[in-house]
Amino acid sequence: MKKLPYKEGDIFAVPLKGGGYGWGVVARHSPGGKIVLGYFFGGPTTEVPQESAIPNLRPEDALLVVRFGDLSLYRGDWKIVGGVSPWNRQQWPIPSFKIEDPLLGEQVWKVRYFPDDPARELGRERLATEETLETAALWGAGAVEIALSKLAGARLTN
């Protein structure tokens, strides 16, 4: 098995539509790669940021927390620019997500994943109506870039 070019705690630059970059943090990945849980932040910056220019990223400030395919990280399209230091995985948990099942009518499920593997479902339960969760769908790089671009807005800094 080939060594992955990323690890937990890595910070990477995400190109935004219309220019600039936001940031992502690898919080977990499936053994052997392919599926990553990432926390995503705006910024944005006009260039791929140097590690010294990255602000203190905190999980509670993330604009988006999703499971996504690792192809852009694996190929280096999303450049690793540093790391969260010190890395503490308990501070960057895998949250619960939601699944809407159109075959079962209006049923919405809260989905939990194993703490060490965002690809392995741990369990489901009915979602309480007052809970707002992100979808459990696996996002592609392009979808992450579009969503983060919208959430980060048009403000660019150097």
Residue frames as qw, qx, qy, qz and C-alpha x, y, z in Angstrom:
[[0.000, 0.889, 0.457, 0.000, 0.00, 0.00, 0.00],
 [0.399, 0.503, -0.018, 0.767, 1.34, 3.44, -0.97],
 [0.300, -0.373, -0.468, 0.743, 1.99, 5.95, 1.84],
 [0.088, 0.870, 0.475, 0.097, -0.62, 8.70, 2.00],
 [0.405, 0.389, -0.044, 0.826, 0.66, 12.24, 1.33],
 [0.314, -0.581, 0.070, -0.747, -1.43, 13.60, 4.23],
 [0.411, -0.160, -0.820, 0.365, -2.08, 12.77, 7.88],
 [0.336, -0.792, -0.509, 0.024, -4.33, 13.84, 10.72],
 [0.377, -0.744, -0.106, 0.541, -3.75, 17.45, 11.69],
 [0.420, 0.058, 0.410, 0.808, -2.46, 18.54, 8.28],
 [0.231, 0.741, 0.229, -0.587, -3.64, 21.95, 7.07],
 [0.466, 0.177, 0.632, 0.594, -4.17, 22.31, 3.33],
 [0.150, 0.359, -0.094, -0.916, -5.06, 25.10, 0.93],
 [0.417, 0.490, 0.765, 0.010, -8.39, 24.83, -0.89],
 [0.106, 0.032, 0.367, 0.924, -8.73, 26.86, -4.10],
 [0.273, 0.543, 0.560, -0.563, -11.89, 28.95, -4.10],
 [0.405, 0.600, 0.577, 0.379, -14.06, 29.69, -7.10],
 [0.076, 0.966, 0.153, 0.193, -13.37, 33.22, -8.28],
 [0.422, 0.618, -0.410, 0.522, -9.84, 33.18, -6.82],
 [0.315, -0.622, 0.488, -0.525, -8.09, 32.86, -3.52],
 [0.540, 0.052, -0.831, 0.121, -7.75, 30.02, -1.05],
 [0.680, -0.577, 0.101, -0.441, -9.45, 28.77, 2.07],
 [0.024, 0.466, -0.854, 0.230, -8.08, 26.16, 4.46],
 [0.879, -0.193, -0.298, -0.319, -8.93, 22.62, 5.41],
 [0.263, -0.535, 0.749, -0.289, -7.78, 20.40, 8.25],
 [0.649, 0.039, -0.742, -0.164, -7.55, 16.61, 7.96],
 [0.552, -0.474, 0.392, -0.562, -9.34, 15.46, 11.11],
 [0.711, -0.128, 0.686, -0.079, -9.55, 11.75, 10.20],
 [0.507, 0.436, -0.550, -0.500, -9.10, 9.49, 7.23],
 [0.973, -0.026, 0.051, -0.222, -10.08, 5.95, 6.50],
 [0.638, -0.442, 0.563, 0.285, -7.24, 3.41, 6.81],
 [0.560, 0.137, 0.635, 0.514, -5.48, 3.48, 3.47],
 [0.005, 0.232, -0.181, -0.956, -7.14, 6.76, 2.48],
 [0.007, -0.386, -0.765, -0.515, -9.93, 7.53, 0.03],
 [0.309, -0.780, -0.441, -0.320, -12.34, 9.06, 2.59],
 [0.347, 0.097, -0.381, 0.851, -11.37, 12.02, 4.78],
 [0.226, -0.843, -0.481, 0.085, -13.21, 14.01, 7.40],
 [0.426, 0.225, -0.020, 0.876, -12.27, 17.65, 7.01],
 [0.127, -0.804, -0.369, 0.448, -12.90, 20.90, 8.82],
 [0.455, 0.455, 0.329, 0.691, -12.95, 23.84, 6.38],
 [0.232, -0.703, -0.241, 0.628, -12.31, 27.51, 6.99],
 [0.400, 0.892, 0.169, 0.125, -12.56, 30.70, 4.98],
 [0.565, -0.212, 0.083, 0.793, -9.87, 33.26, 4.96],
 [0.923, 0.260, 0.161, 0.234, -9.59, 33.67, 2.20],
 [0.367, -0.635, 0.346, 0.585, -6.09, 34.52, 0.98],
 [0.547, 0.723, -0.179, -0.382, -5.04, 35.50, -2.53],
 [0.446, 0.534, -0.718, -0.026, -2.13, 33.00, -2.65],
 [0.841, -0.190, -0.499, 0.083, -1.44, 29.56, -1.27],
 [0.375, -0.871, 0.180, -0.260, -0.68, 30.56, 2.32],
 [0.423, 0.405, -0.709, 0.394, 2.61, 29.91, 4.03],
 [0.580, -0.386, -0.691, 0.192, 2.33, 28.12, 7.37],
 [0.284, -0.185, -0.372, 0.864, 3.29, 31.30, 9.24],
 [0.222, -0.082, -0.173, -0.956, 0.34, 33.14, 7.65],
 [0.483, -0.365, -0.740, -0.292, -2.31, 30.62, 8.71],
 [0.391, -0.537, 0.251, -0.704, -4.39, 31.86, 11.64],
 [0.184, -0.133, 0.895, -0.383, -5.01, 29.72, 14.70],
 [0.546, -0.109, -0.581, -0.594, -7.66, 27.32, 13.37],
 [0.302, -0.074, 0.766, -0.563, -10.20, 26.09, 15.89],
 [0.034, 0.251, 0.938, 0.237, -12.83, 23.43, 15.16],
 [0.088, 0.662, 0.628, -0.399, -15.66, 25.60, 16.47],
 [0.115, 0.660, -0.121, -0.732, -14.81, 28.26, 13.84],
 [0.271, 0.014, 0.826, 0.493, -15.14, 25.89, 10.85],
 [0.443, 0.263, -0.132, -0.847, -17.52, 26.97, 8.11],
 [0.849, 0.182, -0.312, -0.387, -18.01, 23.40, 6.93],
 [0.359, -0.391, 0.839, -0.119, -17.31, 19.92, 8.35],
 [0.850, 0.309, -0.069, -0.420, -17.77, 17.12, 5.82],
 [0.734, -0.152, 0.621, 0.229, -16.59, 13.73, 4.65],
 [0.500, 0.764, -0.195, -0.358, -14.90, 14.00, 1.26],
 [0.944, 0.239, 0.062, 0.219, -12.93, 11.98, -1.25],
 [0.535, -0.687, 0.215, 0.443, -9.16, 12.43, -0.96],
 [0.751, 0.441, 0.289, 0.398, -8.23, 12.68, -4.65],
 [0.207, 0.916, -0.044, 0.341, -7.31, 16.40, -4.56],
 [0.503, -0.771, 0.389, -0.032, -5.14, 15.83, -1.48],
 [0.876, -0.085, 0.422, 0.219, -3.63, 12.68, -2.93],
 [0.668, 0.560, 0.237, 0.429, -2.71, 14.34, -6.24],
 [0.457, -0.259, -0.091, 0.846, -1.45, 17.49, -4.55],
 [0.048, 0.625, 0.422, 0.655, -4.11, 19.78, -6.05],
 [0.467, -0.846, -0.074, -0.246, -4.86, 20.81, -2.48],
 [0.499, 0.493, -0.513, 0.495, -1.40, 21.67, -1.12],
 [0.699, -0.553, -0.364, 0.271, -0.42, 20.74, 2.43],
 [0.206, 0.781, -0.126, 0.576, 0.79, 24.00, 3.98],
 [0.074, -0.484, 0.607, -0.626, 1.32, 23.08, 7.62],
 [0.518, -0.261, -0.814, 0.025, -0.23, 21.37, 10.56],
 [0.526, -0.740, -0.086, -0.410, -2.30, 21.99, 13.66],
 [0.589, 0.175, -0.596, 0.518, 0.17, 22.11, 16.53],
 [0.166, -0.207, 0.964, -0.018, -0.17, 20.46, 18.88],
 [0.538, -0.084, -0.611, -0.575, -2.55, 18.01, 17.23],
 [0.271, -0.003, 0.803, -0.531, -5.22, 16.69, 19.60],
 [0.203, -0.170, -0.806, -0.529, -7.75, 14.52, 17.77],
 [0.128, -0.526, -0.782, 0.309, -10.26, 14.72, 20.65],
 [0.044, 0.546, 0.147, -0.823, -10.63, 18.45, 19.89],
 [0.348, 0.344, -0.483, -0.726, -11.47, 17.63, 16.26],
 [0.516, 0.069, 0.821, -0.234, -14.18, 14.93, 16.55],
 [0.075, -0.174, -0.789, -0.584, -16.19, 13.23, 13.85],
 [0.408, 0.066, 0.310, -0.856, -19.62, 14.83, 14.23],
 [0.463, 0.365, 0.799, -0.116, -22.92, 13.13, 13.59],
 [0.111, 0.124, -0.484, -0.859, -24.45, 13.66, 10.16],
 [0.614, 0.290, 0.447, -0.581, -27.91, 13.19, 8.69],
 [0.058, 0.010, 0.866, 0.497, -29.34, 10.88, 6.05],
 [0.576, 0.268, 0.187, -0.749, -32.71, 11.54, 4.48],
 [0.275, 0.023, 0.940, 0.200, -34.30, 8.39, 3.12],
 [0.415, 0.178, -0.212, -0.867, -36.71, 9.29, 0.29],
 [0.445, -0.058, -0.844, -0.295, -37.89, 5.68, 0.03],
 [0.320, -0.376, -0.796, 0.350, -39.21, 5.81, 3.59],
 [0.108, -0.879, -0.433, -0.170, -41.03, 9.12, 3.27],
 [0.028, -0.909, 0.127, -0.395, -39.99, 11.95, 5.54],
 [0.851, -0.487, -0.029, 0.195, -37.69, 9.89, 7.76],
 [0.299, 0.811, -0.389, 0.318, -34.38, 11.53, 8.60],
 [0.912, -0.286, -0.209, 0.208, -31.62, 9.65, 10.40],
 [0.197, -0.887, 0.415, -0.048, -28.76, 10.80, 12.56],
 [0.929, 0.241, -0.224, 0.170, -25.64, 8.85, 11.51],
 [0.434, -0.802, 0.405, 0.061, -22.53, 8.28, 13.62],
 [0.756, 0.506, -0.403, 0.099, -19.18, 7.06, 12.32],
 [0.865, -0.279, -0.202, 0.366, -16.41, 5.16, 14.07],
 [0.271, -0.925, 0.083, 0.253, -14.03, 7.60, 15.82],
 [0.448, -0.487, 0.564, 0.494, -11.09, 6.29, 13.79],
 [0.274, 0.086, 0.785, 0.549, -12.76, 5.84, 10.41],
 [0.347, 0.389, 0.123, -0.844, -15.07, 8.31, 8.64],
 [0.418, 0.167, -0.695, -0.560, -15.92, 5.58, 6.12],
 [0.332, -0.171, -0.926, 0.064, -17.44, 3.14, 8.66],
 [0.473, -0.502, -0.152, -0.707, -20.91, 3.81, 9.95],
 [0.050, 0.145, -0.829, 0.538, -21.29, 3.11, 13.68],
 [0.053, 0.460, 0.853, -0.241, -25.05, 3.49, 13.96],
 [0.125, -0.346, -0.364, -0.856, -28.23, 5.37, 13.11],
 [0.022, -0.475, -0.742, 0.473, -31.13, 6.78, 15.06],
 [0.140, 0.811, 0.506, 0.260, -34.10, 8.97, 14.22],
 [0.310, 0.205, -0.095, 0.923, -33.08, 12.61, 14.01],
 [0.080, -0.654, -0.551, 0.512, -34.79, 14.93, 16.45],
 [0.337, 0.800, 0.407, 0.285, -36.51, 17.72, 14.56],
 [0.171, -0.979, 0.038, 0.104, -34.61, 20.48, 16.37],
 [0.646, -0.414, 0.431, 0.475, -31.18, 19.10, 15.37],
 [0.531, 0.816, -0.134, -0.183, -29.43, 20.64, 12.38],
 [0.686, -0.358, 0.543, 0.326, -26.75, 18.39, 10.90],
 [0.232, 0.575, -0.560, -0.549, -24.74, 18.32, 7.69],
 [0.910, 0.233, -0.107, -0.327, -25.60, 15.63, 5.18],
 [0.743, -0.377, 0.539, 0.124, -23.73, 12.32, 5.41],
 [0.790, 0.610, 0.053, 0.038, -23.09, 12.36, 1.67],
 [0.703, -0.267, 0.262, 0.605, -19.52, 11.93, 0.52],
 [0.234, 0.918, 0.006, -0.321, -18.43, 15.22, -1.06],
 [0.780, 0.356, 0.140, 0.495, -16.15, 15.58, -4.06],
 [0.458, -0.233, -0.033, 0.857, -13.42, 18.24, -4.20],
 [0.042, 0.346, 0.385, 0.855, -15.42, 20.44, -6.56],
 [0.427, -0.695, -0.513, -0.266, -18.44, 20.44, -4.24],
 [0.585, -0.553, -0.271, 0.529, -16.24, 21.39, -1.27],
 [0.352, -0.019, 0.158, 0.923, -14.63, 24.21, -3.28],
 [0.142, -0.520, -0.465, -0.703, -18.02, 25.61, -4.36],
 [0.536, -0.706, -0.461, -0.038, -19.56, 25.41, -0.88],
 [0.580, -0.445, -0.161, 0.663, -16.49, 26.90, 0.84],
 [0.241, 0.213, 0.264, 0.909, -16.35, 29.68, -1.76],
 [0.297, -0.653, -0.448, -0.534, -19.95, 30.62, -0.98],
 [0.639, -0.666, -0.352, 0.154, -19.44, 30.40, 2.78],
 [0.586, -0.254, -0.046, 0.768, -16.13, 32.30, 2.78],
 [0.163, 0.919, 0.225, -0.282, -17.57, 35.16, 0.72],
 [0.633, 0.689, 0.058, 0.347, -15.59, 37.45, -1.52],
 [0.238, -0.940, 0.245, -0.020, -13.26, 39.09, 0.99],
 [0.877, 0.264, -0.188, 0.354, -9.61, 38.42, 0.06],
 [0.370, -0.889, 0.261, 0.069, -6.57, 39.13, 2.20],
 [0.569, 0.611, -0.534, 0.136, -2.86, 38.59, 1.60]]
